Amino acid sequence: MQEHGMFGKYTMTSLLNELDVIELIHIPGKNPIVREVITKQILICEKMAVPPPTMALS
């Protein structure tokens, strides 16, 4: 977080809270579905070198 300048904008708790609201829905017989991921969450993932979740998982 420090090397990407994220401590000025987020605390560890607030960063985790931003990502905590991402939902994964499991429907029997179907591929899991990720609910809407907002741009702010995608940017956090990219800065942390973590691939952002996609809308449909295979």
Residue pairs with C-beta under 8 A, 6 or more apart in sequence:
1 7
1 10
1 12
1 15
1 48
4 47
4 48
6 15
6 44
6 47
10 18
10 44
15 44
18 40
18 41
18 44
19 41
19 44
19 45
21 41
22 34
22 35
22 37
22 41
22 53
23 34
23 35
24 32
24 33
24 34
24 35
24 53
24 57
25 32
25 33
25 34
25 35
26 32
27 33
31 56
31 57
31 58
32 56
32 57
33 55
33 56
33 57
34 53
34 54
34 55
34 56
34 57
37 52
37 53
37 55
41 52
42 52
45 51
45 52
45 53
46 52
